[in-house]
């Protein structure tokens, strides 16, 4: 088993817009993110992205846009020698019923841990909302709450992760 670094997407990896990212052109990688993820890889972290994408449930965009954005993210990280092992997302909106995969639930973290041999008790979730920390707490991982659109590198260094 290895340690996992779970990252929220919007506000941690890419710019939080205050609204749904409804088109590819709205996806803006935050500065230093590739370098921060590469540093986490070197430090032995298995990096997994966990994100709520309720815009799918609202009909604002579809799975293909999310997959295209995630493909772009993988490509950008690879160009900088960084990688995320996987990206898990919840497409549901809370107004349309309850689901188990939406944060603050921990199901997506548990899926990531099961798929990649991650010890959740040795893992960390970095997010910009209370629900990210609650998702980590729900499955025994440590949650770190950060300011949206802040420096991921600074967060990792300050918390002794890289």
Protein Blocks (a to p, Z undefined) as FASTA:
>chain_A
ZZdddddfehplmccehiacfbfklpccdehklmmmmmmmmnopacddddddfklmnopa
cfklmmmmmmmmmmmmmmnopacfbdcddfbdfknopafkbcfbfklmmmmmmmnopafk
lgccddfbfklmmmmmmnopacddddehiafklmmmmnopZZ
